[in-house]
Amino acid sequence: MSVTFQGKTLVVDGQTLQMPWLVLDAIEHGDKVFVLFDPDSYLLDPAYKKMRRQGAPAIKNLLALDKAGTKLWEADLPEPSDY
């Protein structure tokens, strides 16, 4: 499996996937692709800040995809004591 990324574009085995935020890193492991979003791409976004002030949940910035691009899971955010 080959994985490349640039900006919000992730390419897995020639299939182009558009991510909601800038990709900081993406790696393959076995039959999964792990994607880490760049926190600056959403933490500095005025629309995201406004949504958070209105009570929207924080973005989960680590996810796993299958090679077809289907989301398998998102990592839970750490508890404040985990920071």
MOPAC internal coordinates of N, CA, C and O (Angstrom, degrees):
PM7 1SCF
backbone

  N    0.0000 0     0.00 0     0.00 0    0    0    0
  C    1.4460 1     0.00 0     0.00 0    1    0    0
  C    1.5299 1   107.43 1     0.00 0    2    1    0
  O    1.2310 1   120.74 1   -42.26 1    3    2    1
  N    1.3190 1   116.19 1   137.74 1    3    2    1
  C    1.4658 1   120.14 1   176.56 1    5    3    2
  C    1.5300 1   109.05 1  -113.96 1    6    5    3
  O    1.2310 1   121.21 1   -40.80 1    7    6    5
  N    1.3280 1   115.29 1   139.20 1    7    6    5
  C    1.4631 1   121.54 1  -178.30 1    9    7    6
  C    1.5238 1   108.36 1  -133.09 1   10    9    7
  O    1.2310 1   120.87 1   -54.62 1   11   10    9
  N    1.3331 1   115.94 1   125.38 1   11   10    9
  C    1.4598 1   121.60 1   173.05 1   13   11   10
  C    1.5255 1   107.79 1  -135.02 1   14   13   11
  O    1.2310 1   120.95 1   -18.75 1   15   14   13
  N    1.3292 1   115.78 1   161.25 1   15   14   13
  C    1.4614 1   119.55 1   178.65 1   17   15   14
  C    1.5189 1   109.31 1  -152.87 1   18   17   15
  O    1.2310 1   121.96 1   -26.38 1   19   18   17
  N    1.3272 1   113.85 1   153.62 1   19   18   17
  C    1.4608 1   122.11 1   173.47 1   21   19   18
  C    1.5142 1   106.90 1  -156.32 1   22   21   19
  O    1.2310 1   120.82 1   -57.72 1   23   22   21
  N    1.3313 1   116.03 1   122.28 1   23   22   21
  C    1.4621 1   119.68 1  -177.79 1   25   23   22
  C    1.5153 1   110.44 1    63.55 1   26   25   23
  O    1.2310 1   120.56 1    55.96 1   27   26   25
  N    1.3228 1   116.54 1  -124.04 1   27   26   25
  C    1.4634 1   121.96 1   178.60 1   29   27   26
  C    1.5256 1   112.29 1   -95.49 1   30   29   27
  O    1.2310 1   120.24 1  -178.38 1   31   30   29
  N    1.3275 1   117.15 1     1.62 1   31   30   29
  C    1.4568 1   121.68 1  -175.78 1   33   31   30
  C    1.5183 1   111.01 1   -96.50 1   34   33   31
  O    1.2310 1   121.11 1   -54.01 1   35   34   33
  N    1.3205 1   115.48 1   125.99 1   35   34   33
  C    1.4567 1   123.49 1   177.64 1   37   35   34
  C    1.5268 1   106.93 1  -117.45 1   38   37   35
  O    1.2310 1   120.55 1   -48.71 1   39   38   37
  N    1.3168 1   116.55 1   131.29 1   39   38   37
  C    1.4685 1   120.69 1   179.02 1   41   39   38
  C    1.5201 1   107.80 1  -118.05 1   42   41   39
  O    1.2310 1   121.07 1   -60.07 1   43   42   41
  N    1.3336 1   115.55 1   119.93 1   43   42   41
  C    1.4581 1   122.61 1   179.84 1   45   43   42
  C    1.5230 1   107.71 1  -119.57 1   46   45   43
  O    1.2310 1   121.25 1   -65.21 1   47   46   45
  N    1.3333 1   115.22 1   114.79 1   47   46   45
  C    1.4781 1   120.84 1  -178.93 1   49   47   46
  C    1.5296 1   112.28 1    49.06 1   50   49   47
  O    1.2310 1   120.73 1  -137.21 1   51   50   49
  N    1.3228 1   116.22 1    42.79 1   51   50   49
  C    1.4569 1   121.28 1   177.20 1   53   51   50
  C    1.5186 1   114.85 1    84.75 1   54   53   51
  O    1.2310 1   119.79 1   171.50 1   55   54   53
  N    1.3195 1   118.00 1    -8.50 1   55   54   53
  C    1.4685 1   121.86 1   179.22 1   57   55   54
  C    1.5181 1   108.67 1   -92.29 1   58   57   55
  O    1.2310 1   120.46 1   -56.20 1   59   58   57
  N    1.3270 1   116.73 1   123.80 1   59   58   57
  C    1.4637 1   122.34 1  -178.76 1   61   59   58
  C    1.5169 1   110.24 1   -88.59 1   62   61   59
  O    1.2310 1   121.44 1   -51.39 1   63   62   61
  N    1.3276 1   114.86 1   128.61 1   63   62   61
  C    1.4665 1   122.20 1   178.58 1   65   63   62
  C    1.5187 1   108.47 1  -122.80 1   66   65   63
  O    1.2310 1   120.12 1   -45.05 1   67   66   65
  N    1.3218 1   117.37 1   134.95 1   67   66   65
  C    1.4601 1   121.72 1   176.72 1   69   67   66
  C    1.5239 1   108.37 1   -96.35 1   70   69   67
  O    1.2310 1   120.80 1   -57.60 1   71   70   69
  N    1.3038 1   116.08 1   122.40 1   71   70   69
  C    1.4488 1   122.77 1   178.98 1   73   71   70
  C    1.5334 1   109.27 1   -92.00 1   74   73   71
  O    1.2310 1   119.86 1   -23.38 1   75   74   73
  N    1.3280 1   117.87 1   156.62 1   75   74   73
  C    1.4695 1   119.82 1  -178.53 1   77   75   74
  C    1.5255 1   113.78 1   -73.78 1   78   77   75
  O    1.2310 1   120.32 1   159.98 1   79   78   77
  N    1.3328 1   116.99 1   -20.02 1   79   78   77
  C    1.4688 1   121.64 1  -177.63 1   81   79   78
  C    1.5197 1   108.85 1  -137.96 1   82   81   79
  O    1.2310 1   120.66 1   -13.92 1   83   82   81
  N    1.3322 1   116.33 1   166.08 1   83   82   81
  C    1.4598 1   120.75 1   177.91 1   85   83   82
  C    1.5277 1   109.82 1   -60.73 1   86   85   83
  O    1.2310 1   120.99 1   -41.62 1   87   86   85
  N    1.3099 1   115.72 1   138.38 1   87   86   85
  C    1.4601 1   121.30 1   179.72 1   89   87   86
  C    1.5234 1   108.40 1   -89.36 1   90   89   87
  O    1.2310 1   120.83 1   -55.49 1   91   90   89
  N    1.3213 1   116.01 1   124.51 1   91   90   89
  C    1.4534 1   121.98 1   177.08 1   93   91   90
  C    1.5241 1   109.99 1   -85.69 1   94   93   91
  O    1.2310 1   120.64 1   141.95 1   95   94   93
  N    1.3372 1   116.38 1   -38.05 1   95   94   93
  C    1.4573 1   121.04 1   178.84 1   97   95   94
  C    1.5224 1   108.86 1  -158.48 1   98   97   95
  O    1.2310 1   121.11 1   -28.96 1   99   98   97
  N    1.3051 1   115.48 1   151.04 1   99   98   97
  C    1.4629 1   122.03 1   175.56 1  101   99   98
  C    1.5251 1   107.02 1  -149.08 1  102  101   99
  O    1.2310 1   121.32 1   -50.18 1  103  102  101
  N    1.3126 1   115.07 1   129.82 1  103  102  101
  C    1.4587 1   119.77 1   179.13 1  105  103  102
  C    1.5238 1   109.65 1  -135.97 1  106  105  103
  O    1.2310 1   121.49 1   -24.16 1  107  106  105
  N    1.2897 1   114.75 1   155.84 1  107  106  105
  C    1.4594 1   119.74 1   174.74 1  109  107  106
  C    1.5191 1   108.31 1  -102.19 1  110  109  107
  O    1.2310 1   121.62 1   -32.43 1  111  110  109
  N    1.3085 1   114.50 1   147.57 1  111  110  109
  C    1.4589 1   120.45 1   173.87 1  113  111  110
  C    1.5178 1   106.46 1  -150.94 1  114  113  111
  O    1.2310 1   121.09 1   -65.10 1  115  114  113
  N    1.3092 1   115.52 1   114.90 1  115  114  113
  C    1.4548 1   119.06 1  -175.35 1  117  115  114
  C    1.5101 1   109.77 1    64.15 1  118  117  115
  O    1.2310 1   120.78 1    54.23 1  119  118  117
  N    1.3205 1   116.12 1  -125.77 1  119  118  117
  C    1.4612 1   120.53 1  -179.64 1  121  119  118
  C    1.5305 1   112.10 1  -103.04 1  122  121  119
  O    1.2310 1   120.50 1  -162.09 1  123  122  121
  N    1.3322 1   116.66 1    17.91 1  123  122  121
  C    1.4713 1   121.14 1  -179.03 1  125  123  122
  C    1.5293 1   111.37 1  -120.16 1  126  125  123
  O    1.2310 1   121.56 1   -24.78 1  127  126  125
  N    1.3271 1   114.63 1   155.22 1  127  126  125
  C    1.4635 1   122.28 1   172.43 1  129  127  126
  C    1.5232 1   106.78 1  -118.33 1  130  129  127
  O    1.2310 1   120.86 1   -53.89 1  131  130  129
  N    1.3256 1   115.97 1   126.11 1  131  130  129
  C    1.4535 1   121.69 1   178.98 1  133  131  130
  C    1.5243 1   108.03 1  -102.90 1  134  133  131
  O    1.2310 1   121.09 1   -52.30 1  135  134  133
  N    1.3307 1   115.51 1   127.70 1  135  134  133
  C    1.4572 1   121.74 1  -174.64 1  137  135  134
  C    1.5285 1   108.97 1  -120.73 1  138  137  135
  O    1.2310 1   121.27 1   -51.01 1  139  138  137
  N    1.3268 1   115.18 1   128.99 1  139  138  137
  C    1.4579 1   122.38 1   176.62 1  141  139  138
  C    1.5211 1   107.68 1  -114.48 1  142  141  139
  O    1.2310 1   120.68 1   -59.44 1  143  142  141
  N    1.3414 1   116.30 1   120.56 1  143  142  141
  C    1.4610 1   120.47 1   178.88 1  145  143  142
  C    1.5242 1   109.87 1   -81.72 1  146  145  143
  O    1.2310 1   121.14 1   -31.38 1  147  146  145
  N    1.3269 1   115.42 1   148.62 1  147  146  145
  C    1.4555 1   122.22 1   177.94 1  149  147  146
  C    1.5264 1   108.58 1   -74.70 1  150  149  147
  O    1.2310 1   119.35 1   -65.26 1  151  150  149
  N    1.3349 1   118.85 1   114.74 1  151  150  149
  C    1.4678 1   119.77 1  -176.96 1  153  151  150
  C    1.5237 1   113.49 1   -59.80 1  154  153  151
  O    1.2310 1   119.71 1   148.19 1  155  154  153
  N    1.3252 1   118.16 1   -31.81 1  155  154  153
  C    1.4632 1   119.75 1   179.23 1  157  155  154
  C    1.5235 1   111.60 1   -62.95 1  158  157  155
  O    1.2310 1   119.87 1   152.74 1  159  158  157
  N    1.3372 1   117.85 1   -27.26 1  159  158  157
  C    1.4640 1   120.07 1  -176.87 1  161  159  158
  C    1.5166 1   112.57 1   -69.72 1  162  161  159
  O    1.2310 1   119.78 1   156.97 1  163  162  161
  N    1.3198 1   118.03 1   -23.03 1  163  162  161
  C    1.4606 1   118.65 1   176.37 1  165  163  162
  C    1.5314 1   112.71 1  -114.73 1  166  165  163
  O    1.2310 1   119.49 1   148.16 1  167  166  165
  N    1.3156 1   118.57 1   -31.84 1  167  166  165
  C    1.4672 1   119.44 1  -179.99 1  169  167  166
  C    1.5254 1   112.16 1   -65.09 1  170  169  167
  O    1.2310 1   119.98 1   151.30 1  171  170  169
  N    1.3189 1   117.64 1   -28.70 1  171  170  169
  C    1.4592 1   121.77 1   178.78 1  173  171  170
  C    1.5310 1   112.92 1   -93.36 1  174  173  171
  O    1.2310 1   120.15 1   178.45 1  175  174  173
  N    1.3210 1   117.31 1    -1.55 1  175  174  173
  C    1.4614 1   122.48 1  -178.39 1  177  175  174
  C    1.5374 1   109.59 1   -79.21 1  178  177  175
  O    1.2310 1   119.59 1   -60.45 1  179  178  177
  N    1.3442 1   118.39 1   119.55 1  179  178  177
  C    1.4702 1   120.57 1  -178.68 1  181  179  178
  C    1.5337 1   113.10 1   -57.75 1  182  181  179
  O    1.2310 1   119.93 1   143.25 1  183  182  181
  N    1.3148 1   117.74 1   -36.75 1  183  182  181
  C    1.4686 1   120.51 1   180.00 1  185  183  182
  C    1.5291 1   110.49 1   -65.49 1  186  185  183
  O    1.2310 1   120.55 1   140.19 1  187  186  185
  N    1.3267 1   116.55 1   -39.81 1  187  186  185
  C    1.4704 1   120.30 1   178.15 1  189  187  186
  C    1.5266 1   110.21 1   -65.64 1  190  189  187
  O    1.2310 1   120.39 1   136.08 1  191  190  189
  N    1.3372 1   116.87 1   -43.92 1  191  190  189
  C    1.4591 1   120.51 1   178.46 1  193  191  190
  C    1.5283 1   110.84 1   -58.36 1  194  193  191
  O    1.2310 1   120.67 1   137.60 1  195  194  193
  N    1.3246 1   116.32 1   -42.40 1  195  194  193
  C    1.4630 1   120.97 1   179.67 1  197  195  194
  C    1.5264 1   110.36 1   -64.31 1  198  197  195
  O    1.2310 1   120.26 1   135.88 1  199  198  197
  N    1.3262 1   117.12 1   -44.12 1  199  198  197
  C    1.4656 1   120.88 1   178.89 1  201  199  198
  C    1.5255 1   110.75 1   -60.51 1  202  201  199
  O    1.2310 1   120.45 1   138.18 1  203  202  201
  N    1.3349 1   116.75 1   -41.82 1  203  202  201
  C    1.4733 1   120.85 1  -179.78 1  205  203  202
  C    1.5316 1   110.51 1   -64.63 1  206  205  203
  O    1.2310 1   120.15 1   138.85 1  207  206  205
  N    1.3358 1   117.32 1   -41.15 1  207  206  205
  C    1.4697 1   120.30 1   178.46 1  209  207  206
  C    1.5262 1   111.11 1   -62.89 1  210  209  207
  O    1.2310 1   120.85 1   151.64 1  211  210  209
  N    1.3346 1   115.98 1   -28.36 1  211  210  209
  C    1.4612 1   120.75 1   179.83 1  213  211  210
  C    1.5323 1   111.86 1   -87.29 1  214  213  211
  O    1.2310 1   120.48 1  -176.08 1  215  214  213
  N    1.3415 1   116.68 1     3.92 1  215  214  213
  C    1.4589 1   120.06 1   174.29 1  217  215  214
  C    1.5132 1   116.45 1   100.54 1  218  217  215
  O    1.2310 1   119.75 1  -175.26 1  219  218  217
  N    1.3149 1   118.08 1     4.74 1  219  218  217
  C    1.4630 1   120.19 1   178.45 1  221  219  218
  C    1.5329 1   109.67 1   -64.84 1  222  221  219
  O    1.2310 1   119.90 1   -33.07 1  223  222  221
  N    1.3207 1   117.80 1   146.93 1  223  222  221
  C    1.4652 1   119.41 1   179.77 1  225  223  222
  C    1.5322 1   111.52 1   -68.38 1  226  225  223
  O    1.2310 1   121.18 1   -24.70 1  227  226  225
  N    1.3197 1   115.35 1   155.30 1  227  226  225
  C    1.4665 1   120.87 1   177.31 1  229  227  226
  C    1.5340 1   109.63 1   -66.71 1  230  229  227
  O    1.2310 1   121.40 1   -27.79 1  231  230  229
  N    1.3109 1   114.92 1   152.21 1  231  230  229
  C    1.4640 1   120.74 1   178.68 1  233  231  230
  C    1.5198 1   109.64 1   -73.08 1  234  233  231
  O    1.2310 1   121.42 1   -45.48 1  235  234  233
  N    1.3100 1   114.88 1   134.52 1  235  234  233
  C    1.4631 1   120.92 1   173.14 1  237  235  234
  C    1.5210 1   106.05 1   -88.38 1  238  237  235
  O    1.2310 1   120.56 1   -63.94 1  239  238  237
  N    1.3362 1   116.54 1   116.06 1  239  238  237
  C    1.4647 1   119.05 1  -167.73 1  241  239  238
  C    1.5281 1   114.88 1  -100.95 1  242  241  239
  O    1.2310 1   119.71 1  -169.25 1  243  242  241
  N    1.3268 1   118.16 1    10.75 1  243  242  241
  C    1.4637 1   121.11 1   176.83 1  245  243  242
  C    1.5171 1   107.97 1  -129.89 1  246  245  243
  O    1.2310 1   120.97 1   -56.31 1  247  246  245
  N    1.3301 1   115.75 1   123.69 1  247  246  245
  C    1.4607 1   119.01 1  -179.96 1  249  247  246
  C    1.5147 1   110.96 1  -140.10 1  250  249  247
  O    1.2310 1   121.77 1   -17.81 1  251  250  249
  N    1.3135 1   114.21 1   162.19 1  251  250  249
  C    1.4584 1   121.67 1   176.41 1  253  251  250
  C    1.5269 1   108.34 1  -118.44 1  254  253  251
  O    1.2310 1   121.50 1   -42.98 1  255  254  253
  N    1.3234 1   114.74 1   137.02 1  255  254  253
  C    1.4602 1   122.23 1   178.29 1  257  255  254
  C    1.5131 1   109.03 1  -121.70 1  258  257  255
  O    1.2310 1   120.66 1   -24.57 1  259  258  257
  N    1.3300 1   116.34 1   155.43 1  259  258  257
  C    1.4584 1   118.22 1   167.81 1  261  259  258
  C    1.5172 1   107.38 1   -86.32 1  262  261  259
  O    1.2310 1   119.99 1    -4.26 1  263  262  261
  N    1.3222 1   117.63 1   175.74 1  263  262  261
  C    1.4690 1   118.44 1  -174.81 1  265  263  262
  C    1.5233 1   113.42 1   -69.31 1  266  265  263
  O    1.2310 1   120.03 1   167.58 1  267  266  265
  N    1.3366 1   117.54 1   -12.42 1  267  266  265
  C    1.4652 1   121.31 1   175.04 1  269  267  266
  C    1.5266 1   111.53 1   -86.13 1  270  269  267
  O    1.2310 1   120.58 1   173.04 1  271  270  269
  N    1.3558 1   116.49 1    -6.96 1  271  270  269
  C    1.4533 1   120.21 1   179.39 1  273  271  270
  C    1.5116 1   114.21 1    94.72 1  274  273  271
  O    1.2310 1   120.01 1  -174.18 1  275  274  273
  N    1.3189 1   117.59 1     5.82 1  275  274  273
  C    1.4596 1   121.36 1   178.18 1  277  275  274
  C    1.5194 1   109.73 1   -78.10 1  278  277  275
  O    1.2310 1   120.85 1   -49.28 1  279  278  277
  N    1.3328 1   115.98 1   130.72 1  279  278  277
  C    1.4588 1   120.34 1   179.74 1  281  279  278
  C    1.5229 1   109.11 1   -69.63 1  282  281  279
  O    1.2310 1   121.08 1   -54.18 1  283  282  281
  N    1.3319 1   115.53 1   125.82 1  283  282  281
  C    1.4613 1   121.79 1   177.88 1  285  283  282
  C    1.5216 1   111.07 1   -92.84 1  286  285  283
  O    1.2310 1   120.48 1   137.75 1  287  286  285
  N    1.3311 1   116.68 1   -42.25 1  287  286  285
  C    1.4595 1   121.45 1   177.87 1  289  287  286
  C    1.5223 1   110.48 1  -163.94 1  290  289  287
  O    1.2310 1   121.57 1   -16.82 1  291  290  289
  N    1.3287 1   114.61 1   163.18 1  291  290  289
  C    1.4680 1   123.64 1   171.68 1  293  291  290
  C    1.5198 1   106.60 1  -122.35 1  294  293  291
  O    1.2310 1   120.51 1   -41.34 1  295  294  293
  N    1.3179 1   116.63 1   138.66 1  295  294  293
  C    1.4604 1   120.14 1   177.88 1  297  295  294
  C    1.5208 1   109.92 1   -72.44 1  298  297  295
  O    1.2310 1   121.08 1   -41.98 1  299  298  297
  N    1.3254 1   115.55 1   138.02 1  299  298  297
  C    1.4617 1   119.87 1   174.49 1  301  299  298
  C    1.5183 1   109.23 1   -68.14 1  302  301  299
  O    1.2310 1   120.96 1   -29.91 1  303  302  301
  N    1.3130 1   115.78 1   150.09 1  303  302  301
  C    1.4571 1   120.87 1   175.64 1  305  303  302
  C    1.5240 1   109.10 1   -73.84 1  306  305  303
  O    1.2310 1   120.05 1   -31.63 1  307  306  305
  N    1.3249 1   117.51 1   148.37 1  307  306  305
  C    1.4674 1   119.50 1   178.73 1  309  307  306
  C    1.5311 1   110.64 1   -68.71 1  310  309  307
  O    1.2310 1   121.83 1   -23.37 1  311  310  309
  N    1.3023 1   114.10 1   156.63 1  311  310  309
  C    1.4544 1   119.90 1   172.50 1  313  311  310
  C    1.5345 1   107.74 1   -73.45 1  314  313  311
  O    1.2310 1   119.32 1   -25.01 1  315  314  313
  N    1.3307 1   118.89 1   154.99 1  315  314  313
  C    1.4683 1   120.03 1   179.39 1  317  315  314
  C    1.5250 1   112.98 1   -51.40 1  318  317  315
  O    1.2310 1   119.94 1   146.05 1  319  318  317
  N    1.3311 1   117.73 1   -33.95 1  319  318  317
  C    1.4627 1   119.90 1  -179.47 1  321  319  318
  C    1.5243 1   112.22 1   -72.46 1  322  321  319
  O    1.2310 1   119.85 1   167.75 1  323  322  321
  N    1.3552 1   117.90 1   -12.25 1  323  322  321
  C    1.4674 1   121.72 1  -179.72 1  325  323  322
  C    1.5207 1   113.15 1   -85.99 1  326  325  323
  O    1.2310 1   119.90 1   169.05 1  327  326  325
  N    1.3258 1   117.80 1   -10.95 1  327  326  325
  C    1.4555 1   119.89 1  -173.34 1  329  327  326
  C    1.4939 1   111.23 1   -67.54 1  330  329  327
  O    1.2310 1   120.10 1   180.00 1  331  330  329

